[in-house]
Amino acid sequence: MRDIKITAPNGPLEAMVSVPEGSGPWPGVVVVHDVIGYSPDNRRTTARICAQGYVTITPNLFSRGRVRCITSAFRSLFTRTGPTVDDILAAREHLLAMPECSGPVGIVGFCMGGQFALLLSPRGFAASAPFYGTPLPRGLDEALDASCPVVASFGRRDPLGIGAGERLTKVVEARNITADVKVYPDVGHSFANQLPAQPLLRITGFGYDEAATEDAWSRVFAFFDTHLRAG
């Protein structure tokens, strides 16, 4: 894994890139972090995906200044345009330019990043894997027109996403989008992220859960094997 800077429309952008061992090329995956931003958890996630045989890039969406970038990110969730969208797409273009990347690129996102993974699913990605992208973005039905296949994971106890899994299921069915949507009954928000202060997070409906995490990743990798490798 190495830290790099990539070219983006709004200036250089920090990113982590990880390339599998062995002989490629491999499909690519863009990882979109949550609102907390870069943390040791991002490195664990990047390493996990790379170990499954994917060239992986995690752009630091807050690398130009945290407050300004968070404001811009949430504005982009409403408009589906702006610097944050540009940065995520620039990360994908960086992957596509790498000789180690075979071509198809998926997107994985958590919390805020999960919202972006959903919104950008029609924007040239081969598969999208949002983890609790809640609250679901406004205008989701329109936003998912011509979406790539989606494998989504939610927690029933997520205070930010009550009914999110059921709502997304209705949208993908209405749009005839290939999808695997699962709601884990005993977990809340951020169940696949190992963040600080876990006991407090669980009280507030957040927090890591190993069993749900492992099941969700097994679904994601099976889905990606079908839609990225075969693609």
Secondary structure, 3 states (H helix, E strand, C coil): CEEEEECCCCCCEEEEEECCCCCCCEEEEEEECCCCCCCHHHHHHHHHHHHCCCEEEEECCCCCCHHHHHHHHHHHHHHCCCHHHHHHHHHHHHHHHCCCEEEEEEEEEECHHHHHHHHCCCCCCCEEEEECCCCCCCCHHHHCCCCCCEEEEEECCCCCCCCHHHHHHHHHHHCCCCEEEEEECCCCECCCCCCCCHHHHHHCCECCCHHHHHHHHHHHHHHHHHHHHCC
